[in-house]
Amino acid sequence: MSDRKPVGPTWKPNPKEIVVITNISQKNLAFKLPTGYFRLDVGRSQMVEASFLDLPAIKALVEAGQIQVTKANRKR
């Protein structure tokens, strides 16, 4: 057996800094980010940090009306 203990998240996001992005376009979106590839299929939503919106690829999709941004409704 291993003596390793499970590791939890290495950071705890501030709920005020979380937004929900939703693909409101008619096509699946996939693009390369500094951390790897990200895919958001038609009609799908994903919680992300607000700083995610500062990335050029995301900013362009928001401005083009392909991604909708809303505040996350999280209670903790």
LOVEXKOL-280133 format. One line per 5 residues: number of its first residue (from 1); for each residue x, y, z of N, C-alpha, C, CB. Coordinates in Angstrom, 3 decimals, m for minus. Atoms other than C-alpha are relative to their C-alpha. Last residue first. Glycine has a CB too. Example, Ala and Ser with C-alpha at 12.3 -4.5 7.8 and 13.67 -1.06 7.14 Angstrom:
// LOVEXKOL-280133
2	m0.820,m1.190,m0.060,13.670,m1.060,7.140,m0.770,1.090,0.730,0.414,0.462,m1.415  0.890,m1.190,0.000,12.300,m4.500,7.800,0.900,1.200,0.000,m0.992,0.027,1.246
//
This chain:
// LOVEXKOL-280133
76	m0.926,0.810,m0.800,m21.043,27.691,0.196,0.242,0.664,1.294,1.315,m0.235,m0.717  0.162,m0.257,m1.430,m23.788,28.894,m2.108,0.919,m0.941,0.750,m1.486,m0.183,0.454  m0.559,0.993,m0.911,m22.974,29.130,m5.777,m0.217,0.429,1.435,1.494,m0.214,m0.273  0.918,0.005,m1.132,m25.009,30.919,m8.424,0.429,m1.077,0.965,m1.461,m0.220,m0.456  0.248,1.335,m0.553,m22.258,31.688,m10.896,m0.917,0.145,1.207,1.340,m0.714,0.397
71	m0.589,0.222,m1.312,m22.617,35.033,m12.631,m0.336,m1.395,0.469,m0.488,1.046,1.014  0.886,m0.325,m1.117,m23.432,34.910,m16.312,0.743,m0.237,1.305,m1.306,m0.847,m0.051  m0.628,0.014,m1.317,m21.395,34.980,m19.531,m1.028,0.420,1.040,1.242,0.934,0.041  0.726,m0.836,m0.947,m22.823,34.050,m22.943,0.659,m0.150,1.367,m1.517,m0.388,0.057  m0.040,0.450,m1.390,m20.478,32.695,m25.588,m0.733,1.018,0.863,1.471,m0.192,0.491
66	0.050,1.455,0.010,m21.023,32.968,m29.338,0.027,m0.597,1.402,1.150,m0.545,m0.803  1.319,0.493,m0.391,m21.964,36.645,m29.343,m0.123,m1.512,m0.025,m1.034,0.584,m0.891  0.696,0.486,1.196,m18.904,37.736,m31.343,m1.393,m0.547,0.324,0.831,m1.082,m0.683  0.327,m1.164,0.826,m17.686,39.818,m28.369,m0.769,m0.390,m1.262,1.275,0.743,m0.382  1.013,m0.759,m0.744,m17.872,36.736,m26.130,m0.452,1.187,m0.844,0.557,0.483,1.379
61	1.257,0.758,0.079,m16.035,34.621,m28.712,m1.134,0.715,0.735,0.190,m1.407,0.582  0.508,m0.089,1.371,m13.294,37.257,m29.130,m1.340,m0.723,m0.142,1.020,m0.588,m0.986  0.496,m1.368,0.188,m12.809,37.575,m25.356,m0.616,0.156,m1.391,1.142,1.027,0.201  1.298,m0.072,m0.671,m12.490,33.801,m25.084,m0.633,1.365,m0.213,0.147,m0.287,1.503  0.926,0.910,0.696,m9.703,33.558,m27.665,m1.401,0.088,0.601,0.514,m1.458,0.070
56	0.425,m0.513,1.314,m7.940,36.665,m26.278,m1.016,m0.892,m0.720,1.207,0.173,m0.881  m0.759,0.684,1.045,m7.908,35.405,m22.659,m0.518,0.446,m1.376,m0.108,m1.554,0.159  m1.050,m0.889,0.498,m9.376,38.032,m20.320,0.837,m0.640,m1.106,0.904,0.417,1.140  0.579,m0.874,1.016,m12.595,36.050,m19.879,1.021,0.959,m0.594,m1.147,0.783,0.587  0.087,0.775,1.237,m10.690,33.312,m18.034,m0.487,0.877,m1.155,m0.940,m1.205,0.186
51	m1.207,m0.345,0.758,m9.938,35.935,m15.344,0.073,m0.761,m1.329,1.248,m0.297,0.838  0.272,m1.194,0.803,m13.557,35.485,m14.210,1.207,0.395,m0.845,m0.404,1.163,0.902  m0.367,m1.229,m0.687,m12.709,31.973,m13.034,m0.233,1.173,m0.933,1.473,m0.042,0.477  m1.406,m0.371,0.157,m14.621,29.250,m14.828,0.273,1.229,0.872,0.350,0.285,m1.507  m0.439,m0.992,m0.980,m17.911,27.376,m14.470,1.493,0.236,m0.189,m0.314,m0.466,1.461
46	m1.153,0.369,m0.810,m18.917,25.607,m17.681,0.304,1.135,0.971,1.235,m0.315,m0.893  m0.507,m1.050,m0.867,m22.091,25.585,m19.742,1.163,m0.533,0.812,m1.108,0.536,0.922  m0.634,0.387,m1.263,m23.181,23.467,m22.694,0.510,1.219,0.754,1.152,m0.976,m0.255  0.946,0.016,m1.110,m25.678,24.523,m25.364,0.600,m0.346,1.351,m1.073,m0.954,m0.296  1.217,m0.804,0.170,m23.392,23.593,m28.255,m0.916,m0.172,1.209,m0.745,m0.399,m1.301
41	0.965,0.424,1.017,m20.174,21.971,m27.013,m1.233,0.896,m0.006,m0.414,m1.452,0.234  1.314,m0.332,m0.543,m17.457,23.764,m25.075,m1.018,m0.291,m1.090,m0.077,1.503,0.479  1.122,0.237,0.911,m13.960,22.417,m25.654,m1.298,0.323,0.734,m0.005,m1.477,m0.526  1.270,m0.169,m0.700,m10.718,23.593,m24.076,m1.106,m0.165,m1.021,m0.089,1.393,0.720  1.191,m0.206,0.825,m7.246,22.545,m25.211,m1.245,0.059,0.870,m0.136,m1.116,m1.048
36	0.405,1.139,0.816,m4.223,23.027,m22.995,m1.241,0.330,m0.798,m0.247,m1.227,0.870  m0.040,1.234,m0.795,m3.025,25.247,m20.128,m0.395,m1.236,m0.784,m0.901,0.131,1.189  m1.351,0.221,m0.536,m2.097,28.280,m22.265,0.133,m1.311,0.779,0.386,1.154,0.899  m0.288,m0.947,m1.071,m5.412,27.861,m24.105,1.422,m0.249,0.495,m1.033,m0.130,1.167  m1.170,0.262,m0.812,m6.112,26.141,m27.421,0.197,1.136,0.993,1.247,m0.179,m0.881
31	m1.127,m0.883,0.227,m9.591,26.286,m28.830,1.127,m0.338,0.951,m0.414,1.457,0.158  m1.215,0.609,m0.539,m12.728,24.238,m29.231,1.164,0.924,m0.344,0.228,m1.455,m0.575  m1.160,m0.887,m0.043,m16.257,25.489,m29.785,1.167,m0.735,0.635,m0.319,1.302,0.780  m0.878,0.299,m1.125,m19.080,23.215,m30.885,1.226,0.904,m0.081,0.415,m1.504,0.005  m1.086,0.960,0.255,m21.402,24.902,m33.344,0.807,m0.232,1.269,0.924,0.503,m1.135
26	0.549,1.208,0.622,m24.768,26.691,m33.349,1.082,m1.030,m0.312,m0.744,0.363,m1.276  m0.138,0.068,1.458,m23.661,29.400,m30.931,m0.625,m1.298,m0.512,1.499,0.092,m0.423  1.309,m0.284,0.589,m24.992,29.871,m27.402,0.062,0.025,m1.523,m0.534,1.332,0.519  m0.118,m0.042,1.446,m22.020,28.187,m25.722,m1.388,0.193,m0.588,0.668,m1.292,m0.552  0.895,0.901,0.715,m22.468,29.051,m22.063,0.195,0.195,m1.494,m1.478,0.244,0.400
21	0.032,m0.287,1.431,m19.906,30.586,m19.706,m0.862,m1.066,m0.671,1.450,0.033,m0.614  0.429,1.128,0.828,m20.560,30.604,m15.988,0.009,0.460,m1.446,m1.420,m0.523,0.420  1.071,m0.303,0.936,m18.645,32.985,m13.751,m0.354,m1.279,m0.758,0.413,1.143,m0.984  0.432,1.097,0.866,m16.506,32.509,m10.644,m1.154,0.472,m0.880,m0.422,m1.238,0.840  m0.818,m0.039,1.213,m14.596,35.399,m9.026,m0.356,m1.114,m0.974,1.466,m0.092,0.360
16	0.311,m1.240,0.708,m17.198,36.074,m6.334,0.774,0.112,m1.304,0.301,1.200,0.882  1.270,0.129,0.739,m16.960,32.421,m5.310,m0.389,1.260,m0.770,m1.112,m0.351,0.959  0.943,m0.899,m0.648,m13.271,32.977,m4.420,m1.312,m0.073,m0.793,0.561,1.481,0.069  0.438,m1.216,0.687,m11.398,29.991,m5.729,m0.965,0.808,0.847,m0.650,m0.348,m1.326  1.428,m0.096,m0.260,m9.664,27.578,m3.363,m0.496,1.296,m0.624,m0.312,m0.051,1.537
11	0.458,m1.363,m0.202,m6.250,26.507,m4.522,m1.495,m0.029,0.237,0.357,0.903,m1.207  m1.161,m0.775,m0.436,m4.238,23.287,m4.511,m0.352,1.468,0.188,1.138,m0.137,m1.006  m0.343,m1.127,0.872,m7.417,21.251,m4.625,1.190,0.773,0.562,m1.210,0.939,m0.173  1.167,m0.777,0.416,m7.285,18.093,m2.575,0.424,1.118,m0.931,m0.741,0.573,1.219  m0.227,m1.439,0.016,m4.416,15.627,m2.379,m1.256,0.682,m0.498,1.220,0.371,m0.883
6	0.658,m0.706,1.099,m5.086,12.067,m1.373,0.230,1.502,0.124,m1.510,m0.311,m0.022  1.344,m0.442,m0.375,m2.482,10.787,1.074,m0.628,0.697,m1.199,0.038,0.952,1.246  0.429,m1.300,0.513,0.523,8.838,m0.110,m1.430,0.287,0.407,0.136,0.055,m1.525  0.137,m0.905,m1.138,1.679,5.999,2.133,m0.475,1.382,m0.442,1.329,0.116,0.745  m0.725,m1.252,0.078,1.069,3.519,m0.655,m0.259,0.842,1.239,m0.390,0.769,m1.259
1	0.823,m1.188,0.000,0.000,0.000,0.000,0.862,1.243,0.000,m0.934,0.002,1.193
//
